[in-house]
Amino acid sequence: MRFPRSLVILVVLCGAVACTRSQATEAGTGVQAMSEPLPVLQGEDLQGNQISSAQFAGRVLVVNAWATWCAPCEQEQPALVRVANRYADRGVRFLGIDHMDQVAQANEWLRSYDVPYPSISDPSGRFATVFDYFGLPDTYVVDATGTIRFAVGPGATTEAQLSGLLDEVLAAQSSASSATATNSPAR
């Protein structure tokens, strides 16, 4: 089967952009500071249960868009699992967005990597429009007020990079709590 030349060129260019961006992220770049509200994410998880980002209100949340066909996603998944497990006792939660994937393959991925958090199934790619991402993986660190503080990607984050961003968000949250308690009138 022959493919139109323009399609082949587009695929090659998209691959080059994704690889370039992913290599930059691996080198410790690709982090963007933000201050935007987290869009409401809701739908079915990969087991068919309804899930919403609202369930994580009041908690620091990491949102990660991924797919089984994404090589950088495969590279980063073990780091995400380690960070999710390490920060769970500090109240940090994770939510995946399985982008344009097949449910059976995605569930096998979750089992093979022992992923401890849920993922919303996004077979149509609608959340790519909501977040305005054009490559995978994409990771967002959301503070307890529901504000996105950092975006990483497109490209894989590292365990050290994500841990550093979470430490920063948790420290800011702790400072804000201390300031509020100090400024409260005595009873």
Order of alpha helices (4+ residues) and beta strands (2+ residues): alpha-beta-beta-beta-beta-alpha-beta-alpha-beta-alpha-beta-beta-alpha
